[in-house]
Amino acid sequence: MLKTPDMLLLFFCLVGAVDSLHKQWIPDTNYENKTNWDKQAVPCGNDIVQFPAQRRVSVFVETTHAVREMKLPVDGEFILNSGAGFYVVSGKDPGCGAGVTTQFRDSESLQWFNPALWQAAATLEDLQRGDFLFSVHDESVPCQYDDVVFKARSSFGVDTSSSQASIPVKSVSVLGEKFDRQSEFSKYLSSRSGQLQFRGSSVVTVGNQECGDPSGCDCGNSVHHQRICNTVTCASLSCKKPLLPAGHCCSVCGAIITIHYAAGFNLQTYRQRVHQLFLTLPKYKSIQLGMSKVFKSQRLMGVIPFGTTPEIQVLAVEGEKGSQSEGLAWDIINDARSHGSNLGITGADFQASSGSSSDQTGGSTGMVVGVVFGVFIMIALIIIVVVLIRKGVVRIPSSLPTLPTLWSLGSFDRSSNVADLDGPIDHGFDNPIFDKPNMLPDIPGVYASETNHSISMSETGVHFVNPAYDENETDFNA
């Protein structure tokens, strides 16, 4: 009989993975939305309605409204729902009060790359139910494989300015119509509504294929990371050791679980598994959990980069202190160790903002290994430099002070021994040619008085005089 985790895994494999996420734009420019008015109320029959004269706006009107007076902008439009419109009350509207001048709020400052203005869900049904997903800041903004959704019965205005010429996504849905072919979407962008709704230097493009890697794909928003973070205000934290996740703009209190995987790992299946096993438990209901594929930079001795390794980052965030997130991290680690072979997981570890981790010795071990490698590299460099100097490839500048070497010290030692004339002098072995002249034929002049001068001693050492050398000769005679 299958245990519960194995049954869940089998169920998710049968269901299959969701191809992409749906990212929905939160703000709108609807007439009926009271947050779009400076008085925080929808205008009534006694009010004067005013739109900013120099602002471009597309306003969706769902029903009929009475107004006393309306001042329209130079450039704008009303998108009227069936049966919607405006009329002027001849007298006083009894249910409206004394009447005020209310102004429509400016929507031109709303930026595409503001993560607070998007909601993410696995399906359209989840969007309607409000079952949203938590993500790091970079992935809260639509990724290149996502379906972008603008509410069906609403209009909007978004600034798409960025450092890139285009913003690629899988599809865009506007006013209930889905665009997944660039030719059709380009026509909409060139329409009157499209020009008022999409403003900015970058063009949103559709038609990207779905992610073909079950382990997940790169979101593509790292190039916009700084622009995204410029819209984010980070809160103050009180946890012991705040953590900064990859792709996030702010440090958080909680835990970061790193999943190492191999062939057969499915990101969406694993996301559903973690949700069903742990996030449905009452003790973990307050935790926000985000899961994404990241590329961790590999560095030699923690300094020299030499490549990247894909990993799955699981971010668990809970309030300021994150007391329950560490428990969730241990549950995920234990589950990965118990069922990792079935999930395509080869390893897992975590760090918590409390200062604890799944491997308390990892940091010191890494430091020891780094020091050992550093020592070996220094020794190798010294040997290489010495060899190059000996071979004459590298020369020491003459301006540098000369340091005593093994050779010079040896020479100094020999010279000092010779210079010490008070001590015994080692004459070595007897040479019969020089020491016993009677062993050779009696040649006049060879062993005469000059023999006493054949060996002389000075402060610089012992010198042997060549008896065949004539010091009066200045050149060779042929």
C-alpha positions as CSV (number, residue, x, y, z in Angstrom):
1,M,0.0,0.0,0.0
2,L,1.3,3.4,-0.9
3,K,2.0,5.9,1.8
4,T,0.6,9.4,1.7
5,P,3.6,11.2,0.2
6,D,3.9,8.6,-2.6
7,M,0.2,8.8,-3.3
8,L,0.5,12.6,-3.6
9,L,3.5,12.2,-6.0
10,L,1.6,9.8,-8.2
11,F,-1.4,12.2,-8.3
12,F,0.7,15.1,-9.3
13,C,2.5,13.1,-12.0
14,L,-0.9,12.2,-13.5
15,V,-2.2,15.7,-13.3
16,G,0.9,17.2,-15.0
17,A,2.6,20.5,-14.6
18,V,1.2,23.9,-15.3
19,D,3.0,25.4,-18.3
20,S,3.2,28.9,-17.0
21,L,1.9,31.3,-14.4
22,H,-0.8,34.0,-14.8
23,K,0.2,37.5,-13.7
24,Q,-2.7,39.9,-13.3
25,W,-2.4,43.7,-13.3
26,I,-4.0,45.0,-10.1
27,P,-4.8,48.8,-10.7
28,D,-7.5,49.9,-13.1
29,T,-9.0,53.1,-14.4
30,N,-12.6,52.2,-13.8
31,Y,-15.1,55.0,-13.1
32,E,-16.7,52.9,-10.4
33,N,-13.5,52.3,-8.5
34,K,-13.6,54.8,-5.6
35,T,-9.8,54.6,-5.1
36,N,-9.5,56.3,-8.5
37,W,-11.0,59.6,-7.1
38,D,-9.2,62.0,-4.7
39,K,-12.3,62.1,-2.4
40,Q,-12.3,58.3,-2.2
41,A,-15.9,58.2,-3.4
42,V,-17.6,57.7,-6.8
43,P,-19.1,61.1,-8.0
44,C,-22.8,61.6,-7.7
45,G,-25.4,64.0,-9.3
46,N,-24.4,67.1,-7.3
47,D,-20.6,66.7,-7.9
48,I,-18.3,68.3,-10.5
49,V,-16.2,65.7,-12.2
50,Q,-12.7,66.8,-13.3
51,F,-10.1,64.9,-15.3
52,P,-6.5,66.2,-15.5
53,A,-6.4,68.3,-18.6
54,Q,-2.9,67.2,-19.8
55,R,-3.2,63.6,-18.8
56,R,-4.0,60.7,-21.2
57,V,-6.5,58.3,-19.7
58,S,-8.7,55.4,-20.8
59,V,-11.7,55.0,-18.4
60,F,-14.0,52.0,-18.3
61,V,-17.6,52.9,-17.3
62,E,-19.7,49.9,-16.3
63,T,-23.1,51.6,-15.6
64,T,-25.0,54.9,-15.8
65,H,-24.0,57.9,-13.6
66,A,-25.5,61.3,-12.9
67,V,-23.2,64.3,-12.8
68,R,-23.6,68.1,-12.3
69,E,-20.7,69.0,-14.6
70,M,-17.7,67.1,-16.2
71,K,-14.4,68.5,-17.3
72,L,-12.7,66.2,-19.8
73,P,-8.9,65.8,-20.6
74,V,-7.4,66.9,-23.9
75,D,-6.6,63.3,-24.8
76,G,-8.6,60.4,-23.4
77,E,-11.5,58.0,-23.9
78,F,-14.5,56.4,-22.2
79,I,-15.0,52.6,-22.8
80,L,-18.7,52.2,-22.1
81,N,-20.2,48.9,-21.0
82,S,-23.5,47.9,-22.5
83,G,-26.2,50.4,-21.1
84,A,-23.6,52.6,-19.5
85,G,-23.5,56.4,-19.8
86,F,-23.9,59.8,-18.1
87,Y,-26.7,62.2,-17.6
88,V,-27.1,65.6,-15.9
89,V,-29.6,66.1,-13.0
90,S,-31.9,69.1,-13.5
91,G,-32.2,69.8,-9.8
92,K,-30.6,68.6,-6.7
93,D,-29.8,64.9,-6.2
94,P,-31.3,64.2,-2.8
95,G,-28.9,61.3,-2.1
96,C,-25.8,63.1,-3.1
97,G,-25.2,65.8,-0.5
98,A,-24.1,69.4,-1.1
99,G,-21.8,68.4,-3.9
100,V,-18.1,68.7,-4.3
101,T,-15.4,68.9,-7.0
102,T,-13.8,65.6,-7.3
103,Q,-10.8,64.8,-9.5
104,F,-9.8,61.5,-11.2
105,R,-6.4,60.3,-10.0
106,D,-3.3,60.2,-12.3
107,S,-2.5,56.8,-13.6
108,E,0.5,57.6,-15.7
109,S,3.0,56.9,-12.9
110,L,2.0,53.3,-12.6
111,Q,5.0,51.2,-13.7
112,W,5.0,47.7,-15.3
113,F,8.1,46.8,-13.2
114,N,6.5,47.5,-9.9
115,P,6.0,44.1,-8.2
116,A,3.4,45.4,-5.8
117,L,1.0,46.0,-8.8
118,W,0.9,42.3,-9.9
119,Q,-0.8,39.2,-8.6
120,A,0.3,35.7,-9.6
121,A,-1.7,32.4,-9.8
122,A,-1.3,29.0,-11.3
123,T,-4.6,29.2,-13.2
124,L,-7.2,31.7,-14.2
125,E,-9.6,30.0,-11.7
126,D,-7.1,30.7,-9.0
127,L,-7.0,34.3,-10.0
128,Q,-10.8,34.6,-9.7
129,R,-10.8,32.8,-6.3
130,G,-7.9,35.0,-5.0
131,D,-5.6,32.0,-4.6
132,F,-2.4,33.9,-5.3
133,L,1.2,32.7,-5.2
134,F,4.1,34.4,-3.5
135,S,7.3,35.1,-5.4
136,V,10.6,37.0,-5.1
137,H,10.4,40.6,-6.5
138,D,11.9,39.8,-9.9
139,E,9.4,37.0,-10.5
140,S,6.4,39.0,-9.2
141,V,6.6,41.0,-12.4
142,P,5.6,39.0,-15.6
143,C,8.3,36.6,-16.8
144,Q,9.0,35.8,-20.4
145,Y,6.9,32.6,-20.2
146,D,3.9,34.0,-18.3
147,D,0.4,34.9,-19.4
148,V,-0.4,38.5,-18.6
149,V,-4.0,39.3,-17.6
150,F,-5.8,42.7,-17.4
151,K,-9.2,42.4,-15.9
152,A,-12.0,41.8,-18.5
153,R,-14.3,44.5,-17.5
154,S,-11.9,47.3,-16.9
155,S,-9.4,49.6,-18.4
156,F,-5.9,50.6,-17.3
157,G,-2.8,52.7,-17.9
158,V,0.7,51.2,-17.5
159,D,4.2,52.7,-18.1
160,T,6.3,50.0,-19.8
161,S,9.6,52.1,-19.9
162,S,12.8,50.1,-19.4
163,S,16.3,49.8,-20.6
164,Q,15.3,47.1,-23.1
165,A,13.5,47.7,-26.4
166,S,10.9,45.0,-25.8
167,I,9.2,43.1,-22.9
168,P,8.5,39.5,-24.0
169,V,5.7,37.5,-22.5
170,K,3.7,34.4,-23.6
171,S,0.3,36.2,-24.0
172,V,-1.7,39.3,-23.0
173,S,-5.4,39.4,-22.2
174,V,-7.2,42.8,-22.5
175,L,-10.9,43.4,-22.1
176,G,-11.5,39.7,-22.2
177,E,-9.6,39.1,-25.4
178,K,-6.4,37.0,-25.4
179,F,-3.5,37.9,-27.7
180,D,-0.8,35.3,-28.2
181,R,0.2,36.3,-31.8
182,Q,2.4,39.4,-32.2
183,S,0.7,40.5,-35.5
184,E,-2.7,40.7,-33.8
185,F,-1.4,42.3,-30.6
186,S,0.6,44.9,-32.7
187,K,-2.7,46.0,-34.3
188,Y,-4.3,46.5,-30.8
189,L,-1.3,48.5,-29.6
190,S,-1.6,50.8,-32.5
191,S,-5.3,51.4,-31.8
192,R,-6.6,54.3,-29.7
193,S,-7.2,52.2,-26.6
194,G,-3.8,50.5,-27.0
195,Q,-2.0,53.8,-27.1
196,L,-3.7,55.1,-24.0
197,Q,-3.3,51.9,-22.0
198,F,0.3,51.0,-22.9
199,R,2.7,53.9,-22.5
200,G,6.5,53.9,-22.3
201,S,9.7,53.3,-24.2
202,S,9.5,49.5,-24.3
203,V,7.0,47.5,-26.4
204,V,5.3,44.5,-24.9
205,T,5.6,41.5,-27.2
206,V,3.7,38.2,-27.2
207,G,4.2,34.8,-28.7
208,N,6.9,33.3,-26.5
209,Q,6.8,29.6,-26.2
210,E,6.0,27.9,-22.9
211,C,8.9,26.7,-20.8
212,G,10.1,23.4,-22.1
213,D,12.2,22.5,-19.0
214,P,10.3,20.6,-16.3
215,S,12.8,21.9,-13.7
216,G,11.8,25.5,-14.6
217,C,13.2,28.2,-16.8
218,D,14.9,31.6,-16.2
219,C,12.4,34.3,-15.6
220,G,14.4,36.8,-17.7
221,N,13.9,39.7,-15.3
222,S,17.4,39.8,-13.9
223,V,18.2,42.5,-16.4
224,H,15.5,44.7,-14.9
225,H,16.4,43.9,-11.3
226,Q,17.6,47.4,-10.4
227,R,14.6,49.0,-12.0
228,I,12.3,46.7,-10.1
229,C,14.1,47.4,-6.8
230,N,13.8,51.1,-7.3
231,T,10.0,50.7,-6.8
232,V,10.3,48.7,-3.6
233,T,10.5,50.0,-0.1
234,C,12.1,47.6,2.4
235,A,10.7,47.2,5.9
236,S,12.9,47.2,9.0
237,L,13.6,43.8,10.5
238,S,14.3,42.6,14.0
239,C,15.4,39.0,13.3
240,K,19.0,37.9,14.3
241,K,20.4,37.3,10.8
242,P,18.2,38.6,7.9
243,L,18.6,36.7,4.6
244,L,18.7,38.2,1.1
245,P,17.2,35.7,-1.4
246,A,18.3,35.6,-5.1
247,G,16.0,37.8,-7.2
248,H,14.6,39.7,-4.1
249,C,15.2,43.4,-3.3
250,C,14.9,43.2,0.5
251,S,16.3,41.1,3.2
252,V,13.8,38.9,4.9
253,C,13.2,37.0,8.2
254,G,12.6,33.4,7.5
255,A,14.5,30.6,5.8
256,I,16.0,29.8,2.4
257,I,15.9,26.1,1.4
258,T,18.2,25.1,-1.5
259,I,17.2,22.1,-3.5
260,H,19.8,20.3,-5.6
261,Y,18.2,18.2,-8.4
262,A,18.9,15.9,-11.2
263,A,17.0,14.5,-14.2
264,G,13.4,13.8,-13.5
265,F,12.7,16.8,-11.2
266,N,9.6,18.7,-11.9
267,L,9.3,22.2,-10.4
268,Q,5.5,22.5,-10.6
269,T,4.9,19.1,-9.2
270,Y,7.2,19.8,-6.3
271,R,5.6,23.1,-5.7
272,Q,2.2,21.4,-5.4
273,R,3.6,18.7,-3.2
274,V,5.1,21.2,-0.7
275,H,1.8,23.1,-0.6
276,Q,-0.3,20.0,0.0
277,L,2.0,18.4,2.6
278,F,3.0,21.4,4.7
279,L,1.3,24.8,3.9
280,T,-2.2,23.3,4.6
281,L,-1.1,22.6,8.2
282,P,-2.5,25.1,10.7
283,K,1.0,25.9,12.1
284,Y,2.3,27.0,8.7
285,K,-0.7,29.0,7.5
286,S,1.0,32.3,8.2
287,I,4.0,31.5,6.1
288,Q,4.5,32.8,2.5
289,L,6.4,30.4,0.4
290,G,8.0,31.1,-3.0
291,M,9.8,28.6,-5.2
292,S,11.9,29.4,-8.2
293,K,14.9,28.2,-10.3
294,V,18.0,30.3,-9.7
295,F,21.6,30.1,-11.0
296,K,24.2,30.2,-8.3
297,S,27.6,31.5,-9.2
298,Q,30.5,29.1,-8.5
299,R,33.7,30.7,-7.1
300,L,37.1,29.3,-6.5
301,M,38.0,29.9,-2.9
302,G,34.9,32.0,-2.7
303,V,36.5,34.7,-4.9
304,I,37.2,33.7,-8.5
305,P,34.0,33.0,-10.5
306,F,34.2,30.0,-12.9
307,G,30.5,29.2,-13.8
308,T,27.0,28.8,-12.5
309,T,24.9,25.9,-11.2
310,P,21.1,25.7,-11.4
311,E,19.3,25.2,-8.1
312,I,15.8,25.5,-6.7
313,Q,15.4,28.2,-4.2
314,V,12.5,27.8,-1.7
315,L,11.9,31.0,0.2
316,A,9.8,30.8,3.4
317,V,8.9,34.2,4.9
318,E,7.0,34.8,8.1
319,G,6.6,38.2,9.8
320,E,9.7,39.7,11.3
321,K,11.2,36.8,13.4
322,G,10.2,33.8,11.3
323,S,9.9,31.4,14.2
324,Q,7.8,28.8,12.3
325,S,9.8,29.1,9.0
326,E,12.7,27.2,10.5
327,G,10.4,24.3,11.4
328,L,9.0,24.3,7.9
329,A,12.6,24.2,6.5
330,W,13.4,21.1,8.5
331,D,10.2,19.4,7.4
332,I,11.1,20.1,3.7
333,I,14.7,18.9,4.3
334,N,13.6,15.7,5.9
335,D,11.0,15.1,3.2
336,A,13.7,15.7,0.5
337,R,16.0,13.2,2.2
338,S,13.3,10.6,2.6
339,H,11.7,10.8,-0.9
340,G,14.4,12.6,-2.9
341,S,15.1,9.6,-5.1
342,N,11.5,9.6,-6.3
343,L,11.4,13.4,-6.8
344,G,14.7,13.8,-8.7
345,I,16.3,15.5,-5.7
346,T,19.9,14.9,-4.9
347,G,20.4,17.1,-1.9
348,A,18.9,19.9,0.2
349,D,20.1,22.4,2.8
350,F,18.8,25.6,4.4
351,Q,19.8,28.7,6.2
352,A,17.5,30.5,8.7
353,S,17.4,34.1,9.9
354,S,17.8,32.8,13.4
355,G,21.4,31.9,12.5
356,S,20.9,28.1,12.3
357,S,21.3,26.0,9.2
358,S,21.1,22.3,8.2
359,D,24.9,22.1,8.2
360,Q,26.5,24.0,11.1
361,T,30.0,23.0,10.0
362,G,29.7,23.9,6.4
363,G,31.1,27.4,6.8
364,S,34.2,26.4,8.8
365,T,34.9,23.4,6.5
366,G,34.7,25.7,3.5
367,M,37.1,28.1,5.2
368,V,39.6,25.4,5.9
369,V,39.5,24.1,2.4
370,G,40.0,27.6,1.1
371,V,43.0,28.2,3.3
372,V,44.6,24.9,2.2
373,F,44.1,25.7,-1.5
374,G,45.5,29.2,-0.9
375,V,48.7,27.7,0.7
376,F,49.2,25.3,-2.2
377,I,48.7,28.1,-4.8
378,M,51.2,30.3,-3.0
379,I,53.8,27.5,-2.9
380,A,53.3,26.8,-6.6
381,L,53.7,30.5,-7.4
382,I,57.0,30.7,-5.5
383,I,58.4,27.6,-7.2
384,I,57.4,29.0,-10.6
385,V,59.1,32.4,-9.9
386,V,62.3,30.7,-8.7
387,V,62.4,28.5,-11.8
388,L,61.9,31.5,-14.1
389,I,64.6,33.5,-12.4
390,R,67.1,30.6,-12.6
391,K,66.3,30.2,-16.4
392,G,66.8,33.9,-17.0
393,V,63.2,34.4,-18.1
394,V,62.5,36.8,-15.2
395,R,65.3,39.2,-14.0
396,I,65.4,40.9,-10.7
397,P,65.9,44.7,-11.1
398,S,69.4,45.9,-10.2
399,S,67.9,48.7,-8.1
400,L,66.5,46.2,-5.6
401,P,68.7,45.4,-2.6
402,T,70.6,42.2,-3.0
403,L,69.4,39.5,-0.5
404,P,71.8,36.8,0.7
405,T,71.2,33.5,-1.1
406,L,72.3,30.0,-0.3
407,W,75.2,30.2,-2.8
408,S,76.5,33.6,-1.5
409,L,76.3,32.4,2.1
410,G,78.2,29.3,1.1
411,S,80.9,31.4,-0.6
412,F,81.1,33.7,2.4
413,D,81.6,30.7,4.7
414,R,84.4,29.3,2.6
415,S,86.2,32.7,2.3
416,S,86.0,33.3,6.0
417,N,87.6,29.9,6.7
418,V,90.5,30.7,4.4
419,A,90.9,34.2,5.8
420,D,91.3,32.9,9.3
421,L,95.1,32.2,9.1
422,D,95.4,31.5,12.8
423,G,93.5,28.2,12.5
424,P,94.6,25.0,10.8
425,I,94.6,24.9,7.0
426,D,93.5,21.7,5.3
427,H,96.0,20.9,2.5
428,G,94.0,18.0,1.2
429,F,95.8,14.9,-0.3
430,D,99.5,14.8,-1.3
431,N,100.1,15.5,-5.0
432,P,103.3,13.6,-6.0
433,I,103.9,15.9,-8.9
434,F,104.2,19.1,-6.8
435,D,105.1,17.7,-3.4
436,K,107.9,15.3,-4.4
437,P,110.0,16.8,-7.1
438,N,112.6,14.0,-7.0
439,M,110.1,11.7,-8.6
440,L,110.5,13.6,-11.9
441,P,113.6,14.1,-14.0
442,D,115.9,16.8,-12.9
443,I,115.0,19.6,-15.1
444,P,116.9,22.8,-14.3
445,G,114.8,25.7,-13.3
446,V,111.6,23.8,-12.6
447,Y,112.3,22.9,-9.0
448,A,114.7,25.8,-8.3
449,S,114.1,28.7,-6.0
450,E,110.8,29.6,-7.8
451,T,109.3,26.5,-6.4
452,N,109.0,28.2,-3.0
453,H,106.7,30.7,-4.7
454,S,104.4,28.2,-6.6
455,I,101.8,28.4,-3.8
456,S,100.9,31.6,-2.2
457,M,98.3,32.6,0.4
458,S,96.4,35.9,0.5
459,E,93.3,37.3,2.2
460,T,91.1,36.2,-0.7
461,G,92.2,32.5,-0.6
462,V,94.9,30.0,-1.9
463,H,96.5,30.5,-5.3
464,F,98.5,28.0,-7.3
465,V,101.2,29.4,-9.6
466,N,101.5,27.8,-13.0
467,P,105.3,27.2,-13.5
468,A,104.8,27.1,-17.3
469,Y,103.4,30.7,-17.3
470,D,105.8,33.5,-18.0
471,E,104.4,36.7,-16.5
472,N,106.7,38.8,-18.9
473,E,104.8,37.5,-21.9
474,T,102.0,39.8,-23.1
475,D,100.8,37.8,-26.2
476,F,100.9,34.4,-27.8
477,N,103.6,33.6,-30.3
478,A,102.6,31.2,-33.1
